[in-house]
Every structure is written in C-alpha cells, then in structure tokens.
Amino acid sequence: MKKKLLVLNIGVVLAVVVTFVCMLASGGEYTQQTRTFYGADDRITGAELVCETEGIIELTDAYLNNGQTMFEFKSVGRGRTKGVINYTVAASGADTDPGSIHTFSVDIGVNMFGMVVDHTMGLSFSGYRVAIFAVLFVLILTVVITLWIYVKAILRGEFDYSMVSFGGIGIFAMSLFAFTVYKMQNNSVHGFSDFTWLALDIGTLLFIALMPVMLLMAAFMAFSNIWLMRHEGYRPANALGIIFAVLWFVGTGVLLGVELDVFGYWIPTTVVKVVIFIADYLECIFLATAVSTVLATMFRVPYDKDYIIILGCRIRKDGTLTPLLKGRVDRALKFEQAQYEKTGKHAVFVPSGGQGPDEVMAEGQAMENYLAEQGVPAERIKREDKSTNTLQNMAFSKAVIEADCGDISQKKVAFSTTNYHVFRGYVLAKKCGFEAQGLSAKTKGYFYPNAFLREFMGLLVDQKLRHIGYIAVMVLAVVLMYYRLI
C-alpha cells in the first residue's frame, strides 16, 4: 500500500511540476479566443490596443479564425490593466470596402512569472489545456491506485477501515473523472474559467446520479429497522436506519431546493457547492462501507488455519447457547471439519467471552461445554473467559494463543461471528496487532443496515485525519474554482 501511495504522490507532484513548466514556457505569449463572430469571409485590419496602464502588455496580431475573433498578446512588463482594442472588420477581397469599426474591452495582466493572464471573460492563460489534462491525470491516477488497493485487499481478505477509505475515494474520483470527460465532450471549453464552472456543475450532477442508489439504501434501512423493532423491540440503537433515512431525505430535499432556488431565499452559491461536494464524498464513502461489509461476509477463508477464535455473545439463563451464539460455534465447527477433510490439519478453538452480570457462567465456558458435547477434545480448546466486548475478545484471545504457541504472527488465525459482525471483527483484530480472517454465521437480514451505519461512523472516526484532510483540500479547490482562482 505504501508503495502505491508513493506512486500516487509522485504522480501528483509530477503533474504540478509539468503543468507549471509548460505554463512558464508558453506563458509570455497568449492568444485570446473571444466569443465575437463575423462572417467567414471577413478580415480584421488596423487593430490597436489602448490600455489604462502602458508597458504591461502588447497586441501582436488580430485575425479571424472561422469567423471567430482572435487576439494575440505578448508580455512586456508586470502588472494588470484594462484596455480597449479598436479594430476594423472588412469583407475579404473587397479592397474598396473601408470596413466597420469595432471595439473589444479586455482585462489582462502579466504575473510575477511573466505569464499573460486573461481576466476578460473569467480566467485563462497559455497552457490552460495542460492544467486541465493535469487535473484529469491526477483524477484517473487516484482512481487506479485507490481502487487497486481496495480490490487487492478484498481478494486477500484484508478488510479494514483504511481499505474502505480508499474504495470510497476511488469511487468518488472515478465519478468526477467520468462526469468531467462527459461534460467536456458536450461543452466548449475556451479557457480555464470554462473548465472550473463545468467542474463545479459536476458536484450537482454526481449528487443527482447518486440519488437513486442512496434512495434505495435509505428505504431499505428504514424498512429493515421497522422489521428489526417488531422482532427485537424498540431501542435507540435499533432505529439508526430510520434516523439515517430521515436525515438523508431531509438533507437531499434541502440541498436540491437551495440549488434549484425553490425556497426563494439567498444562500451563497459557494456554500451550496461546497456542501454538495462534501455530501457526494460522504455518500461514496458510505457506499464503499456497505459494499465492504457485505463482501467481508462472502470472503472464502483458506483451509490453513491454526486457531479459530469464536466471538461470544449473550447465553441463556441455564448456561446453554442462544441461537445467535450457537450459529457462531457451529460455523467454526463446520469450517474446522471441512479443513481437516481437505488438508488433514486440525485447528484449535478459542471460545472467547466473559461472564455478564446476569449470566450463570462465562460465555467462553458455555461455548467450551458445547464444543466438548460435539466431540472436540479438550486439547483443541483454549478458552478465553475474561473479555466483556469484541475488542477484548480479540486482545485476550491473542494472549491465549500466544501463551499456547508463541508469536501469533507465525500462525494462521480465523474468527467466527455473525455475518453483520464480520467486518467489525477484521477491524478489531488488526487494532489488536494480528491478522485474522472472518467466518460468517448467518442470521436475520434486518441486522445488516445498522452494521453499515456503525462501520460508516467507525470509519469516519478511525480515519478522521485522512477524511478531514481530503475534505479540506476539496473545499479549498471548490472555493478557488468558484472565485476563478483569483
């Protein structure tokens, strides 16, 4: 991952350097493409530039290109000035035609690097096309690197918050790149300002494109939570999907209403654009989280495991396993049996879970009893019975394994838990300093949506500095584009 990120960073720096060099090399001369058109057979004669401040810019040529008025400038000093170009347009080949006199106002300057910068119709300069292609290059490089990291992590079973971040960033960059190329093919870009206004519209276009997917997700989460509360009872945690759906519908309605000026009151456009881009980014991260949570349950764990940690949960009052916990133990048993049949290798079970205040024994002990009933010999069971949450499950189970075999990094470890909990298991195992792959036990589908939200919030908190940095860069870019980099 570090090598791939190094390539991305080098690519970004290279794009900036190449753009700057190209702009400096050609920046002293500039051709202004106006939006003034005349007949294809007309010609320009007698063009003269009159500036408020002399000694900054010089008009070197004026001509028509397919009827479009073109002016060529050359830098002779530093500064910025406004001026007027007086020129005559006459019919081509009609020497007796005196032509008609026209004027064109310009706002143009030369920066500290000697580059001609045109402010007449926004912002433009020589080499602006290089800058545009540099932006597209950075976007496509970001897509390739981040999605490469994401896909490789999925194939290797290395699920964590970092890989989800790269997946979301890759989706976001890919969407921006695709929509930018599409818009550029259908819109004329005559200067850098044209490109920036086009890029600002991409945020709204992406927001609208994501709406059908997010609508389905929000509806699915709301209905799943209703189903969850009917079967499991009402608790604030069981209503997270409904809360998310309500917030998404209200937020989407407000953003679209402001963008389309439905509400009739004024909010700075730059604020609206910034919020839309942030919403796009967070939606892409959320979709990557949901996909990763599902894919974590579908990963086929190799039959090479030395230890299988079984994550505990509540047991019955008589000390027997609840259906949820029994499903986790049975999944571990099924995997271990299949592994032995295919490879001849047995795995050691590590049932993990302490005793709750209303439980007659530790969850680890209850699971050990069940494993023994299924014929697992005592030497292949290493109980952990002190943990009270999943993080402790992983940390204390690691200590049990290392007490049995030494360095856990030299062993192959799996963990068994309920499907909606698998991604969390990957994350917490890595936090505890070891690699483990998840075995997914099936349960009711209505538990899933809350897992999406839990992991999404966990991702934002765990990777907060990364996301704050990306959002800060994005906000700065949007603000600069809105004010045309002036």
ABEGO torsion letter per residue (X at the ends): XAAAAAAAAAAAAAAAAAAAAAAAAAAABBBBBBABBBBAABBBBGBBBBBABBGABBBABBBBBGGBBBBBBBBABBEBBBBBBBBBBBBBGBAABAEBBBBBBBBBBBBAAGBBBBAABEBBBBGAAAAAAAAAAAAAAAAAAAAAAAAAAAAAGBBBAAAAAAAAAAAAAAAAAAAAAAAAAABBBABAAAAAAAAAAAAAAAAAAAAAAAAAAAAAAAAAAAAAAAAAEBBAAAAAAAAAAAAAAAAAAAAAAAAAGAAGBBBBAAAAAAAAAAAAAAAAAAAAAAAAAAAAAABBBBBABABBBBBBBBBBAAGBBBAAAAAAAAAAAAAAAAAAAAAGBBBBBBBBEBBBAABABBAAAAAAAAAAAAGBBAAABBBBAABABAAAAAAAAAAAAAAAAEBAAABBBBBBBBAAAAAAAAAAAAAAGBBBBBBBBBBBAAAAAAAAAAAAAAAAAAAAAAAAAAAAAAAAAAAAAAAGGX
